[in-house]
Amino acid sequence: MLGSVGSAATVGLAACSGGQQSEEDRPLRIEAADTTLFQRNFNPYSGTPLQGSSGLIYETLRLSTPMDVRNPEPWLATEFEWNDDGTVLTTTLRDDVTWTDGESFDVEDVVFTFTMLRDVPATNTSALAVVDAVATGSHAVEITFETPTFAQEATVGDLPIVPEHIFSTFQDPSAEQVEHPVGTGPYRLDRFSDQLYTFIRNDEHWMAEQFEVKNLAWPSYTTQTMATALQAGDLDWTSDFIPNIETIFVEHDPEYRGYWYPGNSIVNLTFNLEKELWQDLELRRGISLAIDRQQLADIAMYGYVEVPHPTALPRPTFEEFITEDYRDLEFTVDLDEAEQVLDDAGYERGPDGIRVTPDGTPLSFSLQIPSSYTDWIIATQVLNQQLGQIGIDFIPQGVSFGVWDETLTMGNFDVTISSVVAGHNPWFMYRSMLSSEYAPDEEGAVTANFQRWKDEESDQLLSDYATTEDEVEQQKAVAGLQQIVVEQLPAIPVITGPAWFNYNSRFWTGFPSEDNPYALGQPVITADRTIILQRLTRTENDGGVT
């Protein structure tokens, strides 16, 4: 039975799809967030904008999905052209775009957006090194960066462009609460309440005819009420983890309901490499050999995901980048070899069966994870059982997210679990895992590379990728980074993190799937969400209004 919030949202949805609305105007019902009440804010550069703000109201220059990295779709910009060293990007803009208040979209809007990133650092969450942006013609903008930015082209293209004539009036664009958004996008805000907000198609949009879905509805649900609503068919598009998805969701309408969970991140067993013990590759290698990743996937992830690839590149998202040398490589479980590796490295078993270092320190450590991450809790319990077979004890300790995050960022751990997101291309992922640019700050904190890997070759390969737009040269750099991850194990991949995506095509069809993987299915990803909405069409013979 739905709770009070879920019930109210359902009533709101019924009002959207019934009454005076025609069947043609039935809304696409989308999960927004795990929340009971919405705060009315559509500012894409504030900390907590509502879903749909970026991309659907405030458009981007390009649409780029990790599922097709090399073929971005021109959007507000028709062309991107770099100078030779990747520090200057000239972008050519469309000439048939207007803001929903009737003002013309022009170069000043793009200039303002990028100089805002420079002048208001809180808006620059992607950390782009913007030096300047100037108009060089009626439809051309030249954006200058401090460093080569080839590798971040997708990030540049993914930034929402805001109206200069409105945002320039804000004292702090990162803190302004925008209740009445004015965008150029294919949708505009229709109605808002604290439990439901709706968008309606912007029929003046330059590609309005490509968006068959006229109405979008975002109801509020908690995790608990969302599962019930999904089961009842009250949502069309969601991104939550649902245990036993076949029983709870699919079996109630198998002709139309489905899910697809492609890899979009990797969960790593993360060692503090600033500590001498964990700098021993043979110790890390012995541990990796004892991990049964299929068992972890089956138990902790309900069998929803593939085991991770030794290169740490998630599949199928970045499968095309895995080199031929490693394409058929998979992790293997070999307890006998693990025992031999550890024996040869001098880690003998103590009287209690726990191995010890050559100086007598037991290989028994607390492994902190957030108590709210139930999949990680289960995974570490299974992991500890597996490693116990070779005399290593990693004792799971559930803590608050804040405690875990501080421990991770400050390096106050021996071993923990952390994840790295795929990003727009493999460079983003490997940069987060391996780059020394994420060295500890004055207080000892890091924001990525949580294992504190320091390696000149890794840094050089990341630089090689970032300083060229030649795809062949970029792939050579990625190949070198794969070799480092496979052979040196800076972190140990244990679980593939999926892009959770559940869909109900009873009323709308055309969602991505394993057979048609044109985009990541999560409705919270700016570019992929827009790409998907272009593909959706009315389902024929849907049986009428329910």
Long-range contacts (C-beta under 8 A, 24 or more apart in sequence): 1-228, 2-225, 2-228, 2-229, 2-232, 3-222, 3-224, 3-225, 3-228, 5-36, 5-195, 5-220, 5-221, 5-222, 5-225, 6-219, 6-221, 6-222, 6-225, 6-226, 6-228, 6-229, 8-195, 8-196, 9-195, 9-196, 9-219, 9-220, 9-221, 9-225, 9-229, 9-234, 10-219, 10-229, 10-232, 10-234, 12-193, 12-195, 12-196, 12-217, 12-219, 13-196, 13-217, 13-219, 13-234, 16-196, 16-198, 16-215, 16-217, 17-217, 17-545, 18-545, 21-215, 23-544, 23-545, 24-214, 24-538, 25-214, 25-215, 26-215, 26-507, 26-545, 27-198, 27-213, 27-215, 27-216, 27-217, 28-213, 28-215, 28-216, 28-217, 28-236, 28-237, 28-507, 28-508, 28-533, 28-536, 29-217, 29-219, 29-234, 29-235, 29-236, 29-237, 30-216, 30-217, 30-218, 30-235, 30-236, 30-237, 30-238, 30-523, 31-218, 31-221, 31-226, 31-235, 31-237, 31-238, 31-239, 31-240, 31-523, 32-197, 32-218, 32-219, 32-220, 33-220, 34-221, 34-222, 34-223, 34-226, 34-240, 35-220, 35-221, 35-222, 36-195, 36-220, 36-222, 37-194, 37-195, 37-220, 38-192, 38-193, 38-194, 38-195, 38-196, 38-197, 38-218, 38-220, 39-177, 39-194, 40-177, 40-179, 40-192, 40-194, 40-197, 41-177, 41-178, 41-179, 42-178, 42-179, 42-181, 42-189, 43-173, 43-176, 43-177, 43-178, 43-181, 44-160, 44-162, 45-116, 45-120, 45-122, 45-123, 45-160, 45-162, 45-173, 45-174, 46-174, 46-175, 46-176, 46-177, 46-178, 47-174, 50-197, 50-218, 51-218, 51-523, 51-524, 52-187, 52-199, 52-216, 52-218, 52-529, 53-160, 53-181, 54-160, 54-526, 55-160, 55-185, 55-526, 55-527, 55-529, 55-530, 56-183, 56-185, 56-186, 56-187, 56-199, 56-216, 56-529, 56-530, 56-533, 57-181, 57-183, 57-185, 57-187, 57-188, 57-189, 57-199, 58-160, 58-161, 58-162, 58-181, 58-183, 58-184, 58-185, 59-160, 59-161, 59-183, 59-184, 59-185, 60-157, 60-158, 60-159, 60-160, 60-161, 60-526, 60-527, 61-91, 61-110, 61-156, 61-157, 61-159, 61-161, 62-154, 62-157, 62-158, 62-527, 63-157, 63-527, 63-530, 63-531, 64-154, 64-157, 64-158, 64-424, 64-527, 65-518, 65-519, 65-520, 65-525, 65-527, 65-528, 65-531, 66-264, 66-317, 66-318, 66-422, 66-423, 66-424, 66-425, 66-520, 67-262, 67-316, 67-317, 67-512, 67-517, 67-518, 67-519, 67-520, 67-528, 68-518, 68-519, 69-154, 69-424, 69-425, 70-471, 72-153, 72-154, 72-157, 73-531, 75-157, 76-105, 76-110, 76-161, 76-184, 77-157, 80-153, 80-157, 82-150, 82-153, 82-469, 85-148, 85-467, 86-145, 86-148, 86-149, 86-150, 86-466, 86-467, 86-468, 86-469, 87-144, 87-145, 87-146, 87-147, 87-148, 87-149, 88-142, 88-143, 88-144, 88-145, 89-142, 89-143, 89-145, 89-149, 89-153, 89-156, 90-136, 90-140, 90-141, 90-142, 90-143, 91-140, 91-141, 91-143, 92-139, 92-140, 93-139, 93-140, 93-141, 94-139, 94-206, 95-139, 96-206, 97-184, 97-206, 98-184, 98-204, 99-163, 99-182, 99-183, 99-184, 100-182, 100-183, 100-184, 100-188, 100-202, 100-204, 101-163, 101-182, 103-163, 103-165, 103-182, 105-161, 105-163, 105-184, 106-138, 107-135, 107-137, 107-138, 107-139, 107-140, 107-141, 108-135, 108-164, 109-161, 109-162, 109-163, 109-164, 110-141, 110-161, 111-135, 111-141, 111-164, 112-162, 112-164, 112-167, 112-168, 113-159, 113-160, 113-161, 113-162, 113-164, 113-167, 114-141, 114-143, 114-159, 116-162, 116-167, 116-173, 117-159, 120-172, 120-173, 120-174, 122-172, 122-174, 122-175, 123-173, 123-174, 126-152, 126-155, 126-159, 128-152, 128-155, 128-156, 147-466, 148-466, 148-467, 149-466, 150-465, 150-466, 150-467, 150-468, 150-469, 151-425, 151-427, 151-428, 151-465, 151-466, 151-474, 152-424, 152-466, 153-469, 154-424, 154-425, 155-424, 158-424, 158-526, 158-527, 160-526, 186-210, 186-211, 186-530, 186-533, 187-211, 187-216, 190-215, 194-220, 195-219, 195-220, 196-220, 207-534, 210-534, 211-533, 211-534, 212-536, 212-537, 212-538, 213-508, 213-533, 213-536, 230-502, 230-504, 233-504, 233-506, 233-546, 235-504, 236-503, 236-504, 236-505, 236-506, 236-507, 236-508, 237-502, 237-503, 237-504, 237-511, 237-523, 238-500, 238-501, 238-502, 238-503, 238-523, 239-499, 239-500, 239-501, 239-502, 239-521, 239-522, 239-523, 239-524, 240-500, 240-502, 241-375, 241-500, 242-502, 243-302, 244-302, 245-302, 245-304, 245-502, 249-502, 253-504, 253-506, 256-504, 256-505, 256-506, 256-539, 257-502, 257-503, 257-504, 257-505, 257-506, 258-502, 258-503, 258-505, 258-511, 258-513, 259-501, 259-502, 259-503, 260-501, 260-503, 260-512, 260-513, 260-514, 260-517, 260-521, 261-304, 261-305, 261-498, 261-499, 261-500, 261-501, 262-314, 262-315, 262-316, 262-317, 262-498, 262-499, 262-514, 262-517, 262-520, 262-521, 263-305, 263-306, 263-308, 263-314, 263-315, 263-316, 263-317, 263-422, 263-496, 263-497, 263-498, 263-499, 264-314, 264-317, 264-421, 264-422, 264-497, 264-498, 264-499, 264-520, 264-522, 265-314, 265-419, 265-420, 265-421, 265-422, 265-496, 265-497, 265-498, 266-308, 266-312, 266-314, 266-419, 266-420, 266-429, 266-493, 266-495, 266-496, 266-497, 267-308, 267-376, 267-379, 267-417, 267-418, 267-419, 267-493, 267-494, 267-495, 267-496, 267-497, 268-312, 268-417, 268-418, 268-419, 268-420, 268-433, 268-451, 268-491, 268-492, 268-493, 268-494, 269-383, 269-415, 269-417, 269-491, 269-492, 269-493, 269-494, 270-408, 270-415, 270-416, 270-417, 270-418, 270-450, 270-451, 270-491, 271-414, 271-415, 271-451, 271-491, 271-492, 272-411, 272-413, 272-414, 272-415, 272-451, 272-452, 273-451, 273-452, 273-453, 273-454, 273-490, 274-411, 274-452, 275-414, 277-357, 277-361, 277-414, 278-414, 278-415, 280-345, 281-488, 281-489, 282-341, 282-342, 282-344, 282-345, 283-342, 283-345, 283-347, 284-489, 284-492, 285-341, 285-489, 286-338, 286-339, 286-341, 286-342, 286-345, 286-347, 286-390, 287-338, 287-387, 287-390, 287-392, 287-492, 288-331, 288-489, 288-492, 289-332, 289-333, 289-334, 289-335, 289-337, 289-338, 289-341, 290-333, 290-335, 290-338, 290-386, 290-387, 290-389, 290-390, 290-392, 291-331, 291-333, 291-383, 291-386, 291-387, 291-492, 291-494, 292-333, 292-386, 293-331, 293-333, 293-493, 293-494, 293-495, 295-382, 295-386, 296-379, 296-382, 296-383, 296-494, 296-495, 297-495, 297-496, 299-378, 299-379, 299-382, 300-375, 300-376, 300-378, 300-379, 300-382, 300-495, 301-375, 301-379, 301-495, 301-496, 301-498, 304-498, 305-495, 305-496, 305-497, 305-498, 306-496, 307-331, 307-496, 308-493, 308-494, 308-495, 308-496, 309-493, 310-485, 310-486, 310-493, 311-482, 311-485, 311-486, 312-420, 312-429, 312-433, 312-485, 312-491, 312-493, 313-426, 313-429, 313-482, 314-422, 314-496, 314-497, 315-496, 316-517, 317-422, 317-499, 317-520, 318-422, 318-425, 318-426, 318-429, 321-426, 321-475, 321-478, 322-482, 323-475, 323-478, 323-479, 323-482, 325-479, 326-482, 326-486, 329-486, 331-493, 335-389, 335-390, 338-390, 339-390, 342-390, 342-391, 347-391, 349-391, 353-391, 354-391, 354-392, 354-393, 355-390, 355-391, 355-392, 362-393, 363-391, 363-392, 363-393, 364-392, 364-393, 364-395, 365-393, 365-394, 365-395, 365-414, 365-415, 366-394, 366-395, 366-397, 366-414, 367-394, 367-395, 367-396, 367-397, 367-415, 367-416, 367-417, 368-397, 368-398, 368-399, 368-403, 368-404, 368-407, 368-413, 368-416, 369-396, 369-397, 369-398, 369-399, 369-404, 369-416, 369-417, 370-398, 370-399, 370-400, 370-401, 370-404, 371-398, 371-399, 371-400, 372-401, 375-495, 376-417, 379-417, 379-494, 379-495, 380-417, 383-494, 408-450, 409-445, 409-446, 409-447, 409-450, 410-443, 410-444, 410-445, 411-440, 411-444, 411-446, 411-452, 416-450, 417-494, 418-450, 418-451, 418-491, 419-497, 420-448, 421-497, 426-478, 426-481, 427-462, 427-465, 427-466, 427-474, 427-477, 427-478, 430-458, 430-461, 430-462, 430-478, 430-481, 430-485, 431-462, 433-485, 433-490, 433-491, 434-458, 434-459, 434-462, 434-481, 434-484, 434-485, 434-490, 435-459, 435-462, 451-490, 451-491, 453-490, 453-491, 455-484, 455-488, 455-490, 457-484, 458-484, 458-490, 499-525, 505-539, 506-539, 506-542, 506-543, 506-546, 507-538, 507-539, 507-542, 508-536, 508-537, 508-538, 508-539, 509-536, 509-537, 509-538, 509-539, 510-535, 510-536, 510-537, 511-535, 511-536
